[in-house]
Amino acid sequence: MTATIRPGELFVDDRGAVAQLHGIGIQRVGEHWYAWGEDKTAGDRFTAVACYRSPDLANWEFRGAAISAGEGDLAPDRIVERPKALQRPDGRWVLLLHIESADYSDARVGFAIADRPEGPYEYLGSERPLGNLSRDIGVYQEDGVGYLLSEDRDHGLHIYRLRADHCGVESIVATLRQQDRPEIGYESPTLVRHDGTYYLFGSDLTGWDLNDNKYATASALEGPWSEWSDFAPPGSRTFDSQVSVVVPVGDGHVYIGDRWLRDDLASSAPVWLPLHIGDGAARLDWRDEWSIQEMTR
């Protein structure tokens, strides 16, 4: 099988179906990459979080629904977004979710737990972390400690330390705001560490409209954090995508972004590109095609 990745083209899974990898979370597990995505085959209302695995980020095997529609937070009239998974030190898996009502007034983070990365996950419930709004989320883990990245429209972008069981929030580590509009932060956050520097990425709050995504850096999670800067060519609207996650791959990193088609969410194509990170700077360049083999030699 070819391992070529073409940004802007849909992935097709081993069943011949469009891989539902929207709002993706992704982790390396042994020889495979596991990915969790919003299943949008029925539109924006919740049906399931789909789980896939791949040896090369190009060919995807469907592993089933990690969690499916039910009742309460997971009812089929609800919105469940941004599935992100972490493995605890005890080996169990925790799935974190953006939990919403149809009018986006709930602004909560949900937690589910499983013995295997593909699930099935047992849903535990949701919260507003420390009473704050929580919309787009990301996760990060270091030395067995889990962190939640969460956009709070009233206060900015929070980095929270999770409880030891990863199933709730313990404290705020840092809060970041935009320098041009300090009343808000950035959404769709993702965080990586490279050569002792943390790189935090996010998207501006422009609804369905795309924008030039930004990044900031720090030598400690508590900060101080740098000012926000572009990492894609200014005016490119991050190659017409919204960051979902940045993934360490081999000696490099991969940017994974979404192109949201509001009227056809199930066929919204992803933008996956090598991301150059180092010496406190991040840069995203367009490539018509590439493969993971380039990054793992």
Buried (B, 14 or more C-beta within 10 A) or exposed (E): EEBBBBBBEEBEBBEEBBBBBBBBBBBEBEEBBBBBBBBBBEEEBBBBBBBBBBBBBBBBBBBEBBBBBEEEBBEEEBBBBBBBBBBBEEEBBBBBBBBBBEEEEBBBBBBBBBEBBBBBBEBBEBBBBBEBBBBBBBBBBEEEBBBBBBBBBEBBBBBBBBEBBBBBBBEBBBBBBBEEEEEBBBBBBBBBBBEEBBBBBBBBBEEEEBBBBBBBBBBEBEBEBBEBBBBBBEEBBBBBBBBBBBBBBEEBBBBBBBBBEEEEBBEBBBBBBBBBBEEEEBBBEEEEEBBBEEBEE
